[in-house]
Amino acid sequence: MDRYFYEPARGHGLRHDPFNAIVGPRPIGWVSTQGADGGVNLAPYSFFNAFCYKPPIIGFSSIGAKDSLRNVQDTGEFVWNLVTRELGAAMNESSAAAPYGVDEFELAGLEKAPSRLVKPPRVAAAKVNFECKLSEIVRLKSAAGMPADAWLVLGEVVGVHIAPELLKDGVFDTFGAGILLRAGGAGAYAEVRPESRLDMMRPV
């Protein structure tokens, strides 16, 4: 046998599920929302990515019906905040399983900044923020059609904030921003650094 094989439905038999370590490192969906009652929530999601250029659409998957999902369902808005190395500890603090009504900005010692087009605040220290309007919410399901305890939240990016120092001759400095990624395992992360860069041009 030249490969370790398992069927997820029967268990992986390993010390830690390899699925989210293999699909990684992944961008972090650090999402701020505001409920209909005005309460603010901030939470990181490791199942997050971009899905469309025009219009620009990003999405995160809520495993379980968490506060972010509830707030987006109620208001139709959210903000994504870029996690960089210097914000890693604060991001981790905001992942605490706090009851509804607890302000994770305060929990993590983060300052809020007002958004321009949506009500949820931005993380002031984040070098990039995407203001988003809800496109759709999809409850995920198995191949057999059974509903999963997970909801994919998709939003159109309607406003973008970028720290000026990260724009080099009109190009966003991906490798100089210190972007932090989720790398699977119990607590592994990775940082995008210049030495990790590899350029390949698409065939014409």
Backbone torsions as a table, in degrees:
resi	resn	phi	psi	omega
1	MET	NA	116.7	-175.2
2	ASP	-98.9	2.9	177.9
3	ARG	-140.3	144.7	171.5
4	TYR	-79.9	122.9	-177.0
5	PHE	-121.0	139.4	172.0
6	TYR	-150.4	157.4	173.8
7	GLU	-102.7	116.5	-175.6
8	PRO	-51.1	-36.0	-179.1
9	ALA	-64.8	-21.3	-179.0
10	ARG	-101.9	-0.6	-179.3
11	GLY	97.8	153.4	-176.3
12	HIS	-95.6	-19.1	177.4
13	GLY	70.6	15.1	-178.6
14	LEU	-112.7	170.2	-178.3
15	ARG	-67.0	-32.1	178.5
16	HIS	-142.5	139.6	-179.5
17	ASP	-56.2	120.9	-176.9
18	PRO	-79.1	-10.8	-173.0
19	PHE	-53.6	-55.2	-175.3
20	ASN	-80.0	-6.8	172.5
21	ALA	-85.1	-31.6	178.8
22	ILE	-75.2	-43.0	177.4
23	VAL	-84.3	75.3	-175.1
24	GLY	-174.6	172.3	-2.9
25	PRO	-65.0	151.3	-176.6
26	ARG	-117.6	145.6	173.2
27	PRO	-59.6	152.3	-179.0
28	ILE	-101.4	126.7	176.7
29	GLY	-88.7	86.9	179.9
30	TRP	-88.5	99.9	-165.8
31	VAL	-110.0	126.6	173.4
32	SER	-106.9	136.7	-179.5
33	THR	-137.0	166.2	176.1
34	GLN	-136.1	129.3	-178.5
35	GLY	-77.8	171.4	178.3
36	ALA	-62.9	-25.0	178.7
37	ASP	-86.1	1.6	179.0
38	GLY	92.1	-7.9	179.2
39	GLY	-68.1	141.9	-175.7
40	VAL	-107.2	141.7	178.8
41	ASN	-131.1	145.1	175.7
42	LEU	-138.2	123.5	-176.1
43	ALA	-149.5	143.1	176.4
44	PRO	-92.3	141.5	177.9
45	TYR	-124.7	127.1	-178.5
46	SER	-85.7	-13.7	172.8
47	PHE	-98.7	92.0	-173.9
48	PHE	-151.2	146.1	173.4
49	ASN	-171.7	179.6	174.4
50	ALA	-98.0	146.4	-173.4
51	PHE	-128.8	-14.9	-177.1
52	CYS	-156.2	145.3	176.5
53	TYR	-83.1	-52.4	-174.3
54	LYS	-129.0	107.2	-4.0
55	PRO	-73.6	157.6	178.5
56	PRO	-68.3	121.8	-178.1
57	ILE	-126.0	130.5	173.4
58	ILE	-120.2	164.2	-179.5
59	GLY	-155.4	153.9	174.4
60	PHE	-135.0	151.5	180.0
61	SER	-107.3	123.3	177.3
62	SER	-92.5	111.6	176.3
63	ILE	-84.0	104.8	-170.0
64	GLY	91.8	153.0	-177.6
65	ALA	-81.2	80.8	-175.8
66	LYS	-84.7	176.1	-175.3
67	ASP	-60.5	-38.1	-179.9
68	SER	-60.1	-44.3	179.3
69	LEU	-61.4	-46.9	179.9
70	ARG	-57.9	-45.7	-178.2
71	ASN	-65.9	-41.5	179.3
72	VAL	-66.6	-39.0	176.5
73	GLN	-60.2	-38.1	-177.0
74	ASP	-77.5	-35.2	-171.2
75	THR	-116.7	-21.1	179.4
76	GLY	75.0	22.0	-178.1
77	GLU	-141.5	151.8	170.6
78	PHE	-160.6	166.7	177.1
79	VAL	-127.3	133.8	172.5
80	TRP	-99.3	135.9	-178.1
81	ASN	-121.4	127.6	-177.6
82	LEU	-68.2	130.0	175.9
83	VAL	-94.3	120.7	175.0
84	THR	-114.8	170.5	-172.7
85	ARG	-52.8	-43.0	-176.5
86	GLU	-70.8	-15.5	178.4
87	LEU	-102.2	4.0	-176.4
88	GLY	-57.9	-45.9	-178.0
89	ALA	-65.1	-41.1	178.7
90	ALA	-66.1	-40.9	176.7
91	MET	-58.8	-43.8	-179.7
92	ASN	-63.3	-40.0	177.6
93	GLU	-61.7	-36.7	-177.9
94	SER	-73.1	-7.2	179.0
95	SER	-85.8	-1.0	-179.4
96	ALA	-58.8	142.1	-180.0
97	ALA	-78.8	73.7	-177.9
98	ALA	-89.1	149.4	178.8
99	PRO	-67.5	158.6	179.3
100	TYR	-58.3	136.3	-178.9
101	GLY	105.6	-18.5	176.4
102	VAL	-78.6	130.7	-179.2
103	ASP	-87.9	106.5	-178.5
104	GLU	-69.0	-19.0	172.2
105	PHE	-59.7	-47.8	179.6
106	GLU	-68.0	-40.4	179.7
107	LEU	-58.1	-39.3	-177.1
108	ALA	-95.2	1.8	179.9
109	GLY	68.5	37.8	-176.2
110	LEU	-108.9	142.6	177.1
111	GLU	-87.0	141.1	176.5
112	LYS	-88.6	150.2	171.1
113	ALA	-128.1	140.0	-179.3
114	PRO	-69.1	144.2	172.9
115	SER	-86.9	166.4	-178.1
116	ARG	-96.0	-37.0	-171.5
117	LEU	-116.3	-9.7	178.8
118	VAL	-131.7	164.8	-177.0
119	LYS	-81.4	-36.5	-178.6
120	PRO	-59.7	140.3	179.3
121	PRO	-75.6	162.0	175.0
122	ARG	-97.5	159.7	168.7
123	VAL	-76.9	113.8	-174.2
124	ALA	-60.0	-36.1	-176.1
125	ALA	-80.5	-12.0	179.6
126	ALA	-70.1	138.7	-176.0
127	LYS	-80.8	-13.8	175.3
128	VAL	-142.1	138.7	173.3
129	ASN	-135.2	138.7	173.3
130	PHE	-112.5	118.4	172.0
131	GLU	-84.2	130.2	-171.2
132	CYS	-129.2	144.2	171.7
133	LYS	-111.1	137.9	-176.8
134	LEU	-60.3	129.8	172.2
135	SER	-93.3	-55.4	176.6
136	GLU	-165.8	160.7	174.4
137	ILE	-120.6	126.7	-177.4
138	VAL	-117.9	121.6	173.2
139	ARG	-78.6	124.3	-177.6
140	LEU	-74.2	155.1	-179.8
141	LYS	-144.8	161.4	-179.0
142	SER	-77.2	172.9	177.7
143	ALA	-60.8	-26.6	179.7
144	ALA	-86.1	-0.5	177.6
145	GLY	90.6	7.6	179.4
146	MET	-80.7	131.3	-179.4
147	PRO	-66.2	136.2	176.2
148	ALA	-92.0	161.7	176.4
149	ASP	-85.4	57.2	-175.8
150	ALA	-154.9	141.2	-178.9
151	TRP	-129.1	128.1	176.0
152	LEU	-91.0	118.1	-179.2
153	VAL	-102.5	118.3	-179.2
154	LEU	-112.2	133.5	-179.0
155	GLY	-136.5	144.0	175.2
156	GLU	-83.4	131.7	177.0
157	VAL	-77.5	114.8	-177.7
158	VAL	-107.6	-10.2	178.0
159	GLY	-154.2	138.1	-176.3
160	VAL	-126.8	130.0	175.2
161	HIS	-114.3	126.9	179.6
162	ILE	-131.2	131.5	174.8
163	ALA	-63.0	128.6	-174.7
164	PRO	-55.3	-34.0	-177.3
165	GLU	-67.0	-12.8	179.6
166	LEU	-93.9	3.2	175.3
167	LEU	-104.6	108.7	-178.7
168	LYS	-107.7	107.2	-177.8
169	ASP	54.0	40.0	176.7
170	GLY	82.0	6.9	-179.6
171	VAL	-118.3	132.6	178.5
172	PHE	-68.0	132.2	-175.4
173	ASP	-86.5	77.4	-178.2
174	THR	-55.9	-40.6	-173.1
175	PHE	-87.5	-6.1	177.2
176	GLY	-108.2	-2.0	-175.0
177	ALA	-82.7	-18.2	-177.3
178	GLY	75.6	33.5	-176.9
179	ILE	-62.1	132.5	179.8
180	LEU	-101.8	138.5	-177.7
181	LEU	-125.8	152.9	176.0
182	ARG	-86.3	129.1	-173.6
183	ALA	-114.1	14.8	176.7
184	GLY	83.9	-173.5	-177.1
185	GLY	70.1	-171.1	-176.5
186	ALA	-69.5	-32.8	-177.7
187	GLY	-162.5	33.3	-176.1
188	ALA	-88.0	137.1	175.9
189	TYR	-132.2	164.0	177.0
190	ALA	-137.4	149.1	178.1
191	GLU	-111.4	135.3	174.9
192	VAL	-75.0	120.0	-177.1
193	ARG	-128.7	157.0	-177.6
194	PRO	-55.2	-36.4	-177.6
195	GLU	-70.6	-11.4	178.7
196	SER	-91.1	0.2	-175.2
197	ARG	-72.1	140.3	174.2
198	LEU	-142.1	125.5	-178.7
199	ASP	-105.7	131.3	173.8
200	MET	-140.0	123.1	179.4
201	MET	-86.3	143.0	178.6
202	ARG	-66.9	146.2	175.5
203	PRO	-62.2	144.2	179.8
204	VAL	-79.1	NA	NA
